[in-house]
Amino acid sequence: MGGTLDGKVVIITGGARGLGKAYALGVVASGGSVVLADMLDGGPVVEEITAGGGEAISVITDVSDEASTDAMVAAAMDRFGRVDVLINNAAMFSETTRGAFTDLTVDEWDRTFEVNVRGVWLCIKAVYPAMSAQGSGKIINIASNTVYKGTLGFPHYVASKSALLGLTRSLANELGPEGITVNTVSPDLIPNPELRPSDSTSDQFVVAGRALKRTQVPDDMVGTILYFCSAASDFVTGQSLLVNGGAHFV
């Protein structure tokens, strides 16, 4: 197949559909192998990848559970013998309640942080021994443009994604001496009307505020993800890159 990620093994949480699937197909097209870690069955994506000559496995994973994230890495090591990249894509988003912050339940607040923050920490903790032993590794945390906009209606989600910026910076300093980079990529709204019917209306408003006046699609994220997976970003760590069509500048 050939490409800039030849021989690299990439774990993608939330890899069974949507953005995670787009990342997986991009990685494989660049020569890498993927581990699709998801609560959903990633079998159909694995079949699509292997039919095209690529390598992939699916591992049912609850990122908020430490034993599950450890099993995710064990499966990767058993099949491929190494882990080069972790893409922390899994998140609680579509399921979040939208409305006033006073209407949120404690259970939903806590569950959002369990998945979106604790899950990222646990996945990094799980891959660390393999990356440390190799003396190299790349961790890519997926945050959100809502952090920079202060988007109304789901403060638990926005707060959880904001936490990833601090976690990224802290771990970039801690893991840098071992050759491990940690960065954050923040997409804007990528509509999925099947999961979130309100996206069709929201997208019109979001597009109007962008420098590039069109809907964002999953493939818009892939080039940036591949950059952070590849040797081209070896001297970049602790950074947050917005892929948002100019919806917000930092």
N, C-alpha and C positions, 0 to 999 in steps of 0.2 A: 504494500500500500504506500509506504514511504511518507515522510513528512517531518515537521519540526519536533514532533513528540515521539519519534521512534523509540521503542523500548520503555516508555514511561507508563506507569500505572496510576490511574486517576480514580479516586473514590468520589462519587457524586451523590450526596444525600438528596432525597426527593427526586431521584433520577428516572422514575417510571413514567413521567408525563411532563408536559409543559416545558418550562425553562430547563429543567433537569435533563429532559430528553434531548432538547436542542444542544445543550452543552455536550452530552454524550456523543451525539452524532458528529459534532465538530471535532471532538478529541480523537475519535476513531478515524475520521477523515485525515487527520494530521499524523496518524501513525501510532497513536496511543491505544492502550487497553483500558477498559472501564469496569468499575464495580458500581452497580446501580443499587444504592441502599435506600429503601423506601418501605413505608407501611403497606403500600400497594405492590402487587406482583409486577416486577419489571420484565417478566418473561417475554411479552410481545416485543419490547425494545431490544432485548437480547437476540431474539430471532431475527429481527430486522438487521441488526449489526452483523451477526454471524453469516447471514445470507449474503452479505456484501463482502465477506472475507475478513471481517474484523473480529476482535476478541472482547468478550464481555461476560459478566456473570451478574445475577440478581441475588440480593440478600435482603430478606425481610428484616427491616430495622426500625426500632423506635428510638430516635435520637435522644429522647429524654431519659432513657434507661441505660445505666452504665453497663450492665451485663450485655445488653443488645449491641451497644457500640463496640464493646470489646470483641464480640462475636463477629461483627462486621469486618473489623481489621483482621481477625484470625482467618476469615474466609478469603480475604484478599491475599494474605501472606501464603495461605495454603495453595491457592491457585497460581499466583504470579511471583511470589517470593520477595516482593518489595512493594512499597507505597511511595510514590513520588509527589503526588498532589492530592490534597483534600479540598473539595469544593463544598462548602457548607451552604447548601441551597434549600434544604428542607425548612419549612416555616409554617406557622399557623397564620394564615392570612384570609383565605376565602371563608373560613369558618368564624371569623371574628364578628361580633355584634357591632353594628354601626349606630351611633347616637351620642347622647350626652354622656360625659364621663360619670355623672352621678347615677346613671342607669346601669353601669357595669357591675357585674357580680364579682365578688372576691375570687370565686372559683375560676371564672374566665380570665381574670387578670393573671392569676397564678399559672394557669395552664399555658397562656401565651408566653410567659417568661420561661416556663419549663421547656417548651419546644424551641423558642427563638433564641434564648440566651444559654440556658443550661445545656440544651442540646448541642450548641456550637462548642461550648467548653468541653463537654464529654467527648465529642468526636475528635477534637484536637488532642485531648488527653490520651485517647485511644491510639491515635496514629503516632504520637510522639516517640515511643520507644523505637519503632521501625525507622523513622526519619533521623532520629539521633544516632542510631547505629550506622546509618548510611553517611551521615555528615552532610545531609542535604534534604530539602523538602520545601514544598510550596503549599501554603494554606491560603485559600481564597474565601473570605466571608461575604455573603450576599446580604447587603443592608437594603436601603430604600431611599428614594428621593424624598419620601414623605418626611424624613428626618430633617431635611434642609428647608422644606416648605412649612413644617409644623401643621401638616394637614389635619383638618377638623374631622371629628366623628369616630375615630378609633385610637385614642391616646395610648392604650395599652400596647397596640402594635407599634406605633411610632416610638414609644419609649423603649420597647424591646429592641428595635432596630438601632436606636441611638446607642444603646449599651454596647453594640458590636463595634462601634468606632473606638470606644475606650479600651475594650478587650483587645482589639487589633493592635493598638499602639503599645499597650502593655506587653503583649506577647511578642511583638516585633523586637522589643528591647531584650526580652528574656531569652528568646530562641535564636536571635541573630548570631551570637557567638558559635552556635552549632551549625550554621549554614542554612538555617530554616527561615524563609521569608513569610510574612503574614501581611496580607493586604485586604482591602474591602472594595467591592464593586457595588454601586447603587443604581439600579434601574429606576425608571419612572413607571407610570401605569402601563402595563401590557395587558390589554383587554382579554378577558376570557368569559364571554357572555354565557357559556354553558354552565360555568360554576357561579358566576356573579352577574346576573341579568342587568344590574344597574350600570355595569361597565360601559355599555353602549352610549348611555347618556353622559356619563362622567368623561368618557374619552373626548367628546366634542369640546368640553370645557378645557381639558388638559392640553389638547392640541393647540387651541387658540393661544395658550400662554407660552408655546415653544418657539424658539427661533426657526426650527425646522418643522414646518406645518404638516405633519402627517402622524398617523398612528404608529406607535412603537410596536415592533413584533419581536418574538424570541430571537430570531437570527441577528437582530441588531446587537445583541449581547455577546454573541459567540466570538467575534474577533478580539474583544477585550479579554474575555476569559482565556482564550488561547495564548494571548500575550503574557498573562500572568502565570500560565502553566509552563511557558517555554523559557529557554535560556536568555531570551531577549530582556526579561525582567529580573535577571539575577541580582542586580544592584538596586532594586526597588523594594522597600519594605516599610510597613507602618503607614501606608498611604490609603486614601479613599478616592476612588475615581468614579465620577458620575457619568452614566451613559443615559442621557435624558433628552437628547435633541435640542439642548439649550433651554430647557425649562427652568433651570436655576444655575447660577454661576457661583463658584467658590474660588 
